[in-house]
């Protein structure tokens, strides 16, 4: 019976850490963005929606490549972080987080946006007639009613980050304990023809993915579809 090596356990822990941090940041970024997309009638709303959904259709390696250029020594972001004495982001955990947030953005924004749109304007208008301010309407009416969308976004963003390969490999490389996540560890085992270890890690990811989807389908109408 194969067992997880210390390096594999480290990769599992780093993956869970990355997924957790990414999910928290995504909720903070996706909430105002989803609210604006749900309520705005600006002409450029379609452009913003397309940019948010772009990671759904472009290959992860393409996104990772351009992020690597932006954050590298000759990139705009790389120059800025160097000037601020923050160092360069590629091949660091912080770089992985930024790449994961951008790549998983639609999995967080779209469920929350759909939840806000499903509420409609009527409850907010009623709250306004009761002299509830804009912030009060948002926190007391919109957020509680959109709770299923937030739950869906959390589950999908976390699961999608766990399974990501292309972006994390391009941005983070394969540094043990620093950037080697679970998907990269599986790739290493396959390259080394260590199929027993690859089966163990890959089988765990298949089971995890199945349980995520099962939880979404069993919840049924309580969650918001993407």
Biotite code that builds the C-alpha atoms (Angstrom):
import biotite.structure as struc

atoms = struc.array([
    struc.Atom([0.000, 0.000, 0.000], chain_id="A", res_id=1, res_name="UNK", atom_name="CA", element="C"),
    struc.Atom([1.713, 3.239, -1.152], chain_id="A", res_id=2, res_name="UNK", atom_name="CA", element="C"),
    struc.Atom([1.951, 6.071, 1.305], chain_id="A", res_id=3, res_name="UNK", atom_name="CA", element="C"),
    struc.Atom([2.392, 9.783, 0.833], chain_id="A", res_id=4, res_name="UNK", atom_name="CA", element="C"),
    struc.Atom([6.008, 10.926, 0.969], chain_id="A", res_id=5, res_name="UNK", atom_name="CA", element="C"),
    struc.Atom([6.926, 14.010, 3.039], chain_id="A", res_id=6, res_name="UNK", atom_name="CA", element="C"),
    struc.Atom([7.254, 16.061, -0.161], chain_id="A", res_id=7, res_name="UNK", atom_name="CA", element="C"),
    struc.Atom([3.773, 14.986, -1.233], chain_id="A", res_id=8, res_name="UNK", atom_name="CA", element="C"),
    struc.Atom([2.282, 15.907, 2.141], chain_id="A", res_id=9, res_name="UNK", atom_name="CA", element="C"),
    struc.Atom([3.990, 19.274, 1.840], chain_id="A", res_id=10, res_name="UNK", atom_name="CA", element="C"),
    struc.Atom([2.433, 19.718, -1.620], chain_id="A", res_id=11, res_name="UNK", atom_name="CA", element="C"),
    struc.Atom([-1.017, 18.834, -0.252], chain_id="A", res_id=12, res_name="UNK", atom_name="CA", element="C"),
    struc.Atom([-0.639, 21.360, 2.573], chain_id="A", res_id=13, res_name="UNK", atom_name="CA", element="C"),
    struc.Atom([0.597, 24.076, 0.202], chain_id="A", res_id=14, res_name="UNK", atom_name="CA", element="C"),
    struc.Atom([-2.328, 23.398, -2.155], chain_id="A", res_id=15, res_name="UNK", atom_name="CA", element="C"),
    struc.Atom([-4.886, 23.698, 0.640], chain_id="A", res_id=16, res_name="UNK", atom_name="CA", element="C"),
    struc.Atom([-3.203, 26.886, 1.856], chain_id="A", res_id=17, res_name="UNK", atom_name="CA", element="C"),
    struc.Atom([-3.230, 28.357, -1.653], chain_id="A", res_id=18, res_name="UNK", atom_name="CA", element="C"),
    struc.Atom([-6.885, 27.429, -2.202], chain_id="A", res_id=19, res_name="UNK", atom_name="CA", element="C"),
    struc.Atom([-7.924, 28.914, 1.146], chain_id="A", res_id=20, res_name="UNK", atom_name="CA", element="C"),
    struc.Atom([-6.105, 32.227, 0.650], chain_id="A", res_id=21, res_name="UNK", atom_name="CA", element="C"),
    struc.Atom([-7.329, 32.469, -2.950], chain_id="A", res_id=22, res_name="UNK", atom_name="CA", element="C"),
    struc.Atom([-10.947, 31.837, -1.948], chain_id="A", res_id=23, res_name="UNK", atom_name="CA", element="C"),
    struc.Atom([-10.867, 34.510, 0.767], chain_id="A", res_id=24, res_name="UNK", atom_name="CA", element="C"),
    struc.Atom([-9.359, 37.088, -1.589], chain_id="A", res_id=25, res_name="UNK", atom_name="CA", element="C"),
    struc.Atom([-11.777, 36.141, -4.349], chain_id="A", res_id=26, res_name="UNK", atom_name="CA", element="C"),
    struc.Atom([-14.788, 36.739, -2.125], chain_id="A", res_id=27, res_name="UNK", atom_name="CA", element="C"),
    struc.Atom([-13.433, 40.178, -1.230], chain_id="A", res_id=28, res_name="UNK", atom_name="CA", element="C"),
    struc.Atom([-12.849, 41.096, -4.879], chain_id="A", res_id=29, res_name="UNK", atom_name="CA", element="C"),
    struc.Atom([-15.788, 39.283, -6.480], chain_id="A", res_id=30, res_name="UNK", atom_name="CA", element="C"),
    struc.Atom([-18.507, 40.665, -4.199], chain_id="A", res_id=31, res_name="UNK", atom_name="CA", element="C"),
    struc.Atom([-18.350, 44.359, -5.251], chain_id="A", res_id=32, res_name="UNK", atom_name="CA", element="C"),
    struc.Atom([-17.594, 43.370, -8.839], chain_id="A", res_id=33, res_name="UNK", atom_name="CA", element="C"),
    struc.Atom([-20.572, 40.989, -8.996], chain_id="A", res_id=34, res_name="UNK", atom_name="CA", element="C"),
    struc.Atom([-22.821, 43.621, -7.407], chain_id="A", res_id=35, res_name="UNK", atom_name="CA", element="C"),
    struc.Atom([-21.794, 46.186, -10.020], chain_id="A", res_id=36, res_name="UNK", atom_name="CA", element="C"),
    struc.Atom([-22.314, 43.710, -12.875], chain_id="A", res_id=37, res_name="UNK", atom_name="CA", element="C"),
    struc.Atom([-25.730, 42.762, -11.535], chain_id="A", res_id=38, res_name="UNK", atom_name="CA", element="C"),
    struc.Atom([-26.954, 46.336, -11.044], chain_id="A", res_id=39, res_name="UNK", atom_name="CA", element="C"),
    struc.Atom([-25.085, 48.393, -13.633], chain_id="A", res_id=40, res_name="UNK", atom_name="CA", element="C"),
    struc.Atom([-26.561, 49.505, -16.939], chain_id="A", res_id=41, res_name="UNK", atom_name="CA", element="C"),
    struc.Atom([-23.363, 51.062, -18.282], chain_id="A", res_id=42, res_name="UNK", atom_name="CA", element="C"),
    struc.Atom([-22.539, 50.410, -21.935], chain_id="A", res_id=43, res_name="UNK", atom_name="CA", element="C"),
    struc.Atom([-19.169, 48.855, -21.041], chain_id="A", res_id=44, res_name="UNK", atom_name="CA", element="C"),
    struc.Atom([-20.703, 46.257, -18.709], chain_id="A", res_id=45, res_name="UNK", atom_name="CA", element="C"),
    struc.Atom([-20.390, 43.651, -21.491], chain_id="A", res_id=46, res_name="UNK", atom_name="CA", element="C"),
    struc.Atom([-16.668, 44.358, -21.824], chain_id="A", res_id=47, res_name="UNK", atom_name="CA", element="C"),
    struc.Atom([-16.094, 43.897, -18.087], chain_id="A", res_id=48, res_name="UNK", atom_name="CA", element="C"),
    struc.Atom([-18.177, 40.694, -18.108], chain_id="A", res_id=49, res_name="UNK", atom_name="CA", element="C"),
    struc.Atom([-16.096, 39.331, -21.000], chain_id="A", res_id=50, res_name="UNK", atom_name="CA", element="C"),
    struc.Atom([-12.838, 40.141, -19.198], chain_id="A", res_id=51, res_name="UNK", atom_name="CA", element="C"),
    struc.Atom([-14.056, 38.404, -16.033], chain_id="A", res_id=52, res_name="UNK", atom_name="CA", element="C"),
    struc.Atom([-15.086, 35.311, -18.002], chain_id="A", res_id=53, res_name="UNK", atom_name="CA", element="C"),
    struc.Atom([-11.929, 35.243, -20.153], chain_id="A", res_id=54, res_name="UNK", atom_name="CA", element="C"),
    struc.Atom([-10.137, 32.609, -18.011], chain_id="A", res_id=55, res_name="UNK", atom_name="CA", element="C"),
    struc.Atom([-12.933, 30.164, -18.905], chain_id="A", res_id=56, res_name="UNK", atom_name="CA", element="C"),
    struc.Atom([-11.862, 30.034, -22.545], chain_id="A", res_id=57, res_name="UNK", atom_name="CA", element="C"),
    struc.Atom([-8.134, 30.811, -22.704], chain_id="A", res_id=58, res_name="UNK", atom_name="CA", element="C"),
    struc.Atom([-5.574, 28.091, -21.895], chain_id="A", res_id=59, res_name="UNK", atom_name="CA", element="C"),
    struc.Atom([-4.141, 28.394, -18.366], chain_id="A", res_id=60, res_name="UNK", atom_name="CA", element="C"),
    struc.Atom([-0.600, 28.416, -19.747], chain_id="A", res_id=61, res_name="UNK", atom_name="CA", element="C"),
    struc.Atom([-1.426, 31.495, -21.842], chain_id="A", res_id=62, res_name="UNK", atom_name="CA", element="C"),
    struc.Atom([-2.634, 33.404, -18.794], chain_id="A", res_id=63, res_name="UNK", atom_name="CA", element="C"),
    struc.Atom([0.360, 32.172, -16.797], chain_id="A", res_id=64, res_name="UNK", atom_name="CA", element="C"),
    struc.Atom([2.757, 33.229, -19.561], chain_id="A", res_id=65, res_name="UNK", atom_name="CA", element="C"),
    struc.Atom([1.479, 36.806, -19.716], chain_id="A", res_id=66, res_name="UNK", atom_name="CA", element="C"),
    struc.Atom([1.372, 37.107, -15.938], chain_id="A", res_id=67, res_name="UNK", atom_name="CA", element="C"),
    struc.Atom([4.967, 35.897, -15.889], chain_id="A", res_id=68, res_name="UNK", atom_name="CA", element="C"),
    struc.Atom([5.918, 38.638, -18.343], chain_id="A", res_id=69, res_name="UNK", atom_name="CA", element="C"),
    struc.Atom([4.059, 41.306, -16.352], chain_id="A", res_id=70, res_name="UNK", atom_name="CA", element="C"),
    struc.Atom([5.570, 40.263, -13.033], chain_id="A", res_id=71, res_name="UNK", atom_name="CA", element="C"),
    struc.Atom([9.033, 39.499, -14.379], chain_id="A", res_id=72, res_name="UNK", atom_name="CA", element="C"),
    struc.Atom([12.115, 41.760, -14.337], chain_id="A", res_id=73, res_name="UNK", atom_name="CA", element="C"),
    struc.Atom([11.026, 43.608, -17.489], chain_id="A", res_id=74, res_name="UNK", atom_name="CA", element="C"),
    struc.Atom([7.321, 43.784, -16.717], chain_id="A", res_id=75, res_name="UNK", atom_name="CA", element="C"),
    struc.Atom([5.279, 46.708, -15.420], chain_id="A", res_id=76, res_name="UNK", atom_name="CA", element="C"),
    struc.Atom([4.243, 44.884, -12.255], chain_id="A", res_id=77, res_name="UNK", atom_name="CA", element="C"),
    struc.Atom([7.781, 43.567, -11.762], chain_id="A", res_id=78, res_name="UNK", atom_name="CA", element="C"),
    struc.Atom([9.223, 47.091, -11.976], chain_id="A", res_id=79, res_name="UNK", atom_name="CA", element="C"),
    struc.Atom([6.631, 48.341, -9.479], chain_id="A", res_id=80, res_name="UNK", atom_name="CA", element="C"),
    struc.Atom([7.220, 45.600, -6.897], chain_id="A", res_id=81, res_name="UNK", atom_name="CA", element="C"),
    struc.Atom([10.974, 46.057, -7.246], chain_id="A", res_id=82, res_name="UNK", atom_name="CA", element="C"),
    struc.Atom([10.667, 49.818, -6.736], chain_id="A", res_id=83, res_name="UNK", atom_name="CA", element="C"),
    struc.Atom([8.601, 49.175, -3.595], chain_id="A", res_id=84, res_name="UNK", atom_name="CA", element="C"),
    struc.Atom([11.248, 46.746, -2.291], chain_id="A", res_id=85, res_name="UNK", atom_name="CA", element="C"),
    struc.Atom([8.739, 43.866, -2.461], chain_id="A", res_id=86, res_name="UNK", atom_name="CA", element="C"),
    struc.Atom([10.877, 41.740, -4.727], chain_id="A", res_id=87, res_name="UNK", atom_name="CA", element="C"),
    struc.Atom([9.546, 39.917, -7.758], chain_id="A", res_id=88, res_name="UNK", atom_name="CA", element="C"),
    struc.Atom([6.413, 37.802, -7.600], chain_id="A", res_id=89, res_name="UNK", atom_name="CA", element="C"),
    struc.Atom([7.186, 34.921, -10.019], chain_id="A", res_id=90, res_name="UNK", atom_name="CA", element="C"),
    struc.Atom([8.228, 31.675, -8.309], chain_id="A", res_id=91, res_name="UNK", atom_name="CA", element="C"),
    struc.Atom([6.820, 32.808, -4.962], chain_id="A", res_id=92, res_name="UNK", atom_name="CA", element="C"),
    struc.Atom([3.671, 31.883, -3.046], chain_id="A", res_id=93, res_name="UNK", atom_name="CA", element="C"),
    struc.Atom([2.365, 35.446, -3.487], chain_id="A", res_id=94, res_name="UNK", atom_name="CA", element="C"),
    struc.Atom([2.715, 35.067, -7.248], chain_id="A", res_id=95, res_name="UNK", atom_name="CA", element="C"),
    struc.Atom([0.755, 31.817, -7.103], chain_id="A", res_id=96, res_name="UNK", atom_name="CA", element="C"),
    struc.Atom([-2.016, 33.557, -5.182], chain_id="A", res_id=97, res_name="UNK", atom_name="CA", element="C"),
    struc.Atom([-2.306, 36.369, -7.736], chain_id="A", res_id=98, res_name="UNK", atom_name="CA", element="C"),
    struc.Atom([-2.390, 33.929, -10.639], chain_id="A", res_id=99, res_name="UNK", atom_name="CA", element="C"),
    struc.Atom([-4.961, 31.724, -8.908], chain_id="A", res_id=100, res_name="UNK", atom_name="CA", element="C"),
    struc.Atom([-7.206, 34.685, -8.061], chain_id="A", res_id=101, res_name="UNK", atom_name="CA", element="C"),
    struc.Atom([-7.239, 35.864, -11.675], chain_id="A", res_id=102, res_name="UNK", atom_name="CA", element="C"),
    struc.Atom([-7.745, 32.387, -13.119], chain_id="A", res_id=103, res_name="UNK", atom_name="CA", element="C"),
    struc.Atom([-10.568, 31.447, -10.712], chain_id="A", res_id=104, res_name="UNK", atom_name="CA", element="C"),
    struc.Atom([-12.281, 34.848, -10.907], chain_id="A", res_id=105, res_name="UNK", atom_name="CA", element="C"),
    struc.Atom([-15.273, 33.746, -13.032], chain_id="A", res_id=106, res_name="UNK", atom_name="CA", element="C"),
    struc.Atom([-15.993, 30.853, -10.674], chain_id="A", res_id=107, res_name="UNK", atom_name="CA", element="C"),
    struc.Atom([-16.531, 33.367, -7.880], chain_id="A", res_id=108, res_name="UNK", atom_name="CA", element="C"),
    struc.Atom([-18.040, 36.328, -9.717], chain_id="A", res_id=109, res_name="UNK", atom_name="CA", element="C"),
    struc.Atom([-20.660, 34.549, -11.803], chain_id="A", res_id=110, res_name="UNK", atom_name="CA", element="C"),
    struc.Atom([-22.495, 32.665, -8.999], chain_id="A", res_id=111, res_name="UNK", atom_name="CA", element="C"),
    struc.Atom([-22.603, 35.804, -6.841], chain_id="A", res_id=112, res_name="UNK", atom_name="CA", element="C"),
    struc.Atom([-23.730, 37.929, -9.781], chain_id="A", res_id=113, res_name="UNK", atom_name="CA", element="C"),
    struc.Atom([-26.486, 35.420, -10.595], chain_id="A", res_id=114, res_name="UNK", atom_name="CA", element="C"),
    struc.Atom([-27.605, 35.480, -6.960], chain_id="A", res_id=115, res_name="UNK", atom_name="CA", element="C"),
    struc.Atom([-27.787, 39.285, -6.929], chain_id="A", res_id=116, res_name="UNK", atom_name="CA", element="C"),
    struc.Atom([-29.713, 39.313, -10.221], chain_id="A", res_id=117, res_name="UNK", atom_name="CA", element="C"),
    struc.Atom([-32.146, 36.685, -8.897], chain_id="A", res_id=118, res_name="UNK", atom_name="CA", element="C"),
    struc.Atom([-33.029, 38.993, -5.992], chain_id="A", res_id=119, res_name="UNK", atom_name="CA", element="C"),
    struc.Atom([-34.265, 41.679, -8.335], chain_id="A", res_id=120, res_name="UNK", atom_name="CA", element="C"),
    struc.Atom([-34.704, 45.348, -7.525], chain_id="A", res_id=121, res_name="UNK", atom_name="CA", element="C"),
    struc.Atom([-38.040, 45.047, -5.732], chain_id="A", res_id=122, res_name="UNK", atom_name="CA", element="C"),
    struc.Atom([-36.708, 44.069, -2.252], chain_id="A", res_id=123, res_name="UNK", atom_name="CA", element="C"),
    struc.Atom([-34.151, 46.883, -2.433], chain_id="A", res_id=124, res_name="UNK", atom_name="CA", element="C"),
    struc.Atom([-36.822, 49.388, -3.449], chain_id="A", res_id=125, res_name="UNK", atom_name="CA", element="C"),
    struc.Atom([-39.023, 48.285, -0.555], chain_id="A", res_id=126, res_name="UNK", atom_name="CA", element="C"),
    struc.Atom([-36.100, 48.720, 1.840], chain_id="A", res_id=127, res_name="UNK", atom_name="CA", element="C"),
    struc.Atom([-35.491, 52.174, 0.391], chain_id="A", res_id=128, res_name="UNK", atom_name="CA", element="C"),
    struc.Atom([-39.080, 53.185, 1.135], chain_id="A", res_id=129, res_name="UNK", atom_name="CA", element="C"),
    struc.Atom([-38.372, 52.246, 4.756], chain_id="A", res_id=130, res_name="UNK", atom_name="CA", element="C"),
    struc.Atom([-35.513, 54.755, 4.696], chain_id="A", res_id=131, res_name="UNK", atom_name="CA", element="C"),
    struc.Atom([-32.750, 52.177, 4.521], chain_id="A", res_id=132, res_name="UNK", atom_name="CA", element="C"),
    struc.Atom([-29.559, 53.681, 3.114], chain_id="A", res_id=133, res_name="UNK", atom_name="CA", element="C"),
    struc.Atom([-27.543, 52.175, 0.262], chain_id="A", res_id=134, res_name="UNK", atom_name="CA", element="C"),
    struc.Atom([-25.104, 50.378, 2.577], chain_id="A", res_id=135, res_name="UNK", atom_name="CA", element="C"),
    struc.Atom([-27.929, 49.193, 4.816], chain_id="A", res_id=136, res_name="UNK", atom_name="CA", element="C"),
    struc.Atom([-29.827, 47.786, 1.819], chain_id="A", res_id=137, res_name="UNK", atom_name="CA", element="C"),
    struc.Atom([-26.719, 45.990, 0.647], chain_id="A", res_id=138, res_name="UNK", atom_name="CA", element="C"),
    struc.Atom([-25.755, 44.392, 3.973], chain_id="A", res_id=139, res_name="UNK", atom_name="CA", element="C"),
    struc.Atom([-29.242, 43.839, 5.405], chain_id="A", res_id=140, res_name="UNK", atom_name="CA", element="C"),
    struc.Atom([-31.120, 42.798, 2.264], chain_id="A", res_id=141, res_name="UNK", atom_name="CA", element="C"),
    struc.Atom([-28.860, 41.862, -0.658], chain_id="A", res_id=142, res_name="UNK", atom_name="CA", element="C"),
    struc.Atom([-26.173, 39.876, 1.149], chain_id="A", res_id=143, res_name="UNK", atom_name="CA", element="C"),
    struc.Atom([-28.516, 37.633, 3.200], chain_id="A", res_id=144, res_name="UNK", atom_name="CA", element="C"),
    struc.Atom([-30.677, 36.871, 0.148], chain_id="A", res_id=145, res_name="UNK", atom_name="CA", element="C"),
    struc.Atom([-27.592, 36.113, -1.969], chain_id="A", res_id=146, res_name="UNK", atom_name="CA", element="C"),
    struc.Atom([-26.099, 33.682, 0.562], chain_id="A", res_id=147, res_name="UNK", atom_name="CA", element="C"),
    struc.Atom([-26.536, 30.599, -1.721], chain_id="A", res_id=148, res_name="UNK", atom_name="CA", element="C"),
    struc.Atom([-24.519, 32.333, -4.411], chain_id="A", res_id=149, res_name="UNK", atom_name="CA", element="C"),
    struc.Atom([-21.686, 32.996, -1.983], chain_id="A", res_id=150, res_name="UNK", atom_name="CA", element="C"),
    struc.Atom([-21.658, 29.355, -0.906], chain_id="A", res_id=151, res_name="UNK", atom_name="CA", element="C"),
    struc.Atom([-21.510, 28.208, -4.511], chain_id="A", res_id=152, res_name="UNK", atom_name="CA", element="C"),
    struc.Atom([-18.708, 30.664, -5.255], chain_id="A", res_id=153, res_name="UNK", atom_name="CA", element="C"),
    struc.Atom([-16.679, 29.492, -2.256], chain_id="A", res_id=154, res_name="UNK", atom_name="CA", element="C"),
    struc.Atom([-16.977, 25.819, -3.196], chain_id="A", res_id=155, res_name="UNK", atom_name="CA", element="C"),
    struc.Atom([-16.193, 26.316, -6.883], chain_id="A", res_id=156, res_name="UNK", atom_name="CA", element="C"),
    struc.Atom([-13.311, 28.746, -6.319], chain_id="A", res_id=157, res_name="UNK", atom_name="CA", element="C"),
    struc.Atom([-11.680, 26.490, -3.730], chain_id="A", res_id=158, res_name="UNK", atom_name="CA", element="C"),
    struc.Atom([-12.056, 23.346, -5.847], chain_id="A", res_id=159, res_name="UNK", atom_name="CA", element="C"),
    struc.Atom([-10.881, 25.055, -9.021], chain_id="A", res_id=160, res_name="UNK", atom_name="CA", element="C"),
    struc.Atom([-7.750, 26.360, -7.307], chain_id="A", res_id=161, res_name="UNK", atom_name="CA", element="C"),
    struc.Atom([-6.944, 22.910, -5.922], chain_id="A", res_id=162, res_name="UNK", atom_name="CA", element="C"),
    struc.Atom([-7.010, 21.415, -9.413], chain_id="A", res_id=163, res_name="UNK", atom_name="CA", element="C"),
    struc.Atom([-5.160, 24.167, -11.283], chain_id="A", res_id=164, res_name="UNK", atom_name="CA", element="C"),
    struc.Atom([-1.941, 23.209, -13.092], chain_id="A", res_id=165, res_name="UNK", atom_name="CA", element="C"),
    struc.Atom([-1.014, 25.469, -16.002], chain_id="A", res_id=166, res_name="UNK", atom_name="CA", element="C"),
    struc.Atom([-1.023, 28.840, -14.258], chain_id="A", res_id=167, res_name="UNK", atom_name="CA", element="C"),
    struc.Atom([0.753, 27.624, -11.124], chain_id="A", res_id=168, res_name="UNK", atom_name="CA", element="C"),
    struc.Atom([3.426, 25.827, -13.135], chain_id="A", res_id=169, res_name="UNK", atom_name="CA", element="C"),
    struc.Atom([4.128, 28.883, -15.303], chain_id="A", res_id=170, res_name="UNK", atom_name="CA", element="C"),
    struc.Atom([4.177, 31.335, -12.401], chain_id="A", res_id=171, res_name="UNK", atom_name="CA", element="C"),
    struc.Atom([5.507, 29.188, -9.588], chain_id="A", res_id=172, res_name="UNK", atom_name="CA", element="C"),
    struc.Atom([7.637, 26.557, -11.211], chain_id="A", res_id=173, res_name="UNK", atom_name="CA", element="C"),
    struc.Atom([8.428, 23.505, -9.140], chain_id="A", res_id=174, res_name="UNK", atom_name="CA", element="C"),
    struc.Atom([10.090, 24.609, -5.897], chain_id="A", res_id=175, res_name="UNK", atom_name="CA", element="C"),
    struc.Atom([9.557, 22.129, -3.019], chain_id="A", res_id=176, res_name="UNK", atom_name="CA", element="C"),
    struc.Atom([7.854, 23.729, -0.047], chain_id="A", res_id=177, res_name="UNK", atom_name="CA", element="C"),
    struc.Atom([7.467, 27.031, -1.897], chain_id="A", res_id=178, res_name="UNK", atom_name="CA", element="C"),
    struc.Atom([5.468, 26.577, -5.098], chain_id="A", res_id=179, res_name="UNK", atom_name="CA", element="C"),
    struc.Atom([5.133, 22.822, -5.692], chain_id="A", res_id=180, res_name="UNK", atom_name="CA", element="C"),
    struc.Atom([1.400, 22.235, -5.408], chain_id="A", res_id=181, res_name="UNK", atom_name="CA", element="C"),
    struc.Atom([-0.508, 18.976, -5.729], chain_id="A", res_id=182, res_name="UNK", atom_name="CA", element="C"),
    struc.Atom([-1.030, 19.050, -9.486], chain_id="A", res_id=183, res_name="UNK", atom_name="CA", element="C"),
    struc.Atom([2.674, 19.706, -10.072], chain_id="A", res_id=184, res_name="UNK", atom_name="CA", element="C"),
    struc.Atom([3.605, 16.880, -7.669], chain_id="A", res_id=185, res_name="UNK", atom_name="CA", element="C"),
    struc.Atom([1.465, 14.472, -9.727], chain_id="A", res_id=186, res_name="UNK", atom_name="CA", element="C"),
    struc.Atom([3.210, 15.648, -12.879], chain_id="A", res_id=187, res_name="UNK", atom_name="CA", element="C"),
    struc.Atom([6.597, 14.987, -11.265], chain_id="A", res_id=188, res_name="UNK", atom_name="CA", element="C"),
    struc.Atom([5.614, 11.442, -10.300], chain_id="A", res_id=189, res_name="UNK", atom_name="CA", element="C"),
    struc.Atom([4.392, 10.686, -13.818], chain_id="A", res_id=190, res_name="UNK", atom_name="CA", element="C"),
    struc.Atom([7.597, 12.046, -15.340], chain_id="A", res_id=191, res_name="UNK", atom_name="CA", element="C"),
    struc.Atom([9.614, 9.827, -12.998], chain_id="A", res_id=192, res_name="UNK", atom_name="CA", element="C"),
    struc.Atom([7.291, 6.866, -13.798], chain_id="A", res_id=193, res_name="UNK", atom_name="CA", element="C"),
    struc.Atom([6.336, 6.615, -10.119], chain_id="A", res_id=194, res_name="UNK", atom_name="CA", element="C"),
    struc.Atom([2.813, 5.614, -11.012], chain_id="A", res_id=195, res_name="UNK", atom_name="CA", element="C"),
    struc.Atom([1.832, 4.282, -7.585], chain_id="A", res_id=196, res_name="UNK", atom_name="CA", element="C"),
    struc.Atom([2.431, 7.683, -5.985], chain_id="A", res_id=197, res_name="UNK", atom_name="CA", element="C"),
    struc.Atom([0.777, 9.441, -8.942], chain_id="A", res_id=198, res_name="UNK", atom_name="CA", element="C"),
    struc.Atom([-2.273, 7.170, -8.576], chain_id="A", res_id=199, res_name="UNK", atom_name="CA", element="C"),
    struc.Atom([-2.528, 7.974, -4.881], chain_id="A", res_id=200, res_name="UNK", atom_name="CA", element="C"),
    struc.Atom([-2.481, 11.740, -5.405], chain_id="A", res_id=201, res_name="UNK", atom_name="CA", element="C"),
    struc.Atom([-4.583, 11.715, -8.578], chain_id="A", res_id=202, res_name="UNK", atom_name="CA", element="C"),
    struc.Atom([-7.155, 9.394, -7.037], chain_id="A", res_id=203, res_name="UNK", atom_name="CA", element="C"),
    struc.Atom([-7.469, 11.740, -4.081], chain_id="A", res_id=204, res_name="UNK", atom_name="CA", element="C"),
    struc.Atom([-8.109, 14.659, -6.434], chain_id="A", res_id=205, res_name="UNK", atom_name="CA", element="C"),
    struc.Atom([-10.739, 12.681, -8.354], chain_id="A", res_id=206, res_name="UNK", atom_name="CA", element="C"),
    struc.Atom([-12.509, 11.826, -5.105], chain_id="A", res_id=207, res_name="UNK", atom_name="CA", element="C"),
    struc.Atom([-12.296, 15.440, -3.939], chain_id="A", res_id=208, res_name="UNK", atom_name="CA", element="C"),
    struc.Atom([-13.731, 16.719, -7.237], chain_id="A", res_id=209, res_name="UNK", atom_name="CA", element="C"),
    struc.Atom([-16.560, 14.197, -7.114], chain_id="A", res_id=210, res_name="UNK", atom_name="CA", element="C"),
    struc.Atom([-17.488, 15.182, -3.556], chain_id="A", res_id=211, res_name="UNK", atom_name="CA", element="C"),
    struc.Atom([-17.505, 18.856, -4.535], chain_id="A", res_id=212, res_name="UNK", atom_name="CA", element="C"),
    struc.Atom([-19.855, 18.224, -7.452], chain_id="A", res_id=213, res_name="UNK", atom_name="CA", element="C"),
    struc.Atom([-22.003, 15.889, -5.360], chain_id="A", res_id=214, res_name="UNK", atom_name="CA", element="C"),
    struc.Atom([-22.405, 18.536, -2.670], chain_id="A", res_id=215, res_name="UNK", atom_name="CA", element="C"),
    struc.Atom([-23.507, 21.063, -5.301], chain_id="A", res_id=216, res_name="UNK", atom_name="CA", element="C"),
    struc.Atom([-26.054, 18.715, -6.893], chain_id="A", res_id=217, res_name="UNK", atom_name="CA", element="C"),
    struc.Atom([-27.426, 17.431, -3.582], chain_id="A", res_id=218, res_name="UNK", atom_name="CA", element="C"),
    struc.Atom([-27.950, 20.995, -2.392], chain_id="A", res_id=219, res_name="UNK", atom_name="CA", element="C"),
    struc.Atom([-30.073, 21.541, -5.499], chain_id="A", res_id=220, res_name="UNK", atom_name="CA", element="C"),
    struc.Atom([-32.043, 24.754, -5.426], chain_id="A", res_id=221, res_name="UNK", atom_name="CA", element="C"),
    struc.Atom([-30.242, 26.021, -2.332], chain_id="A", res_id=222, res_name="UNK", atom_name="CA", element="C"),
    struc.Atom([-27.224, 26.884, -4.423], chain_id="A", res_id=223, res_name="UNK", atom_name="CA", element="C"),
    struc.Atom([-26.905, 29.154, -7.425], chain_id="A", res_id=224, res_name="UNK", atom_name="CA", element="C"),
    struc.Atom([-25.757, 27.731, -10.734], chain_id="A", res_id=225, res_name="UNK", atom_name="CA", element="C"),
    struc.Atom([-22.822, 29.278, -12.557], chain_id="A", res_id=226, res_name="UNK", atom_name="CA", element="C"),
])
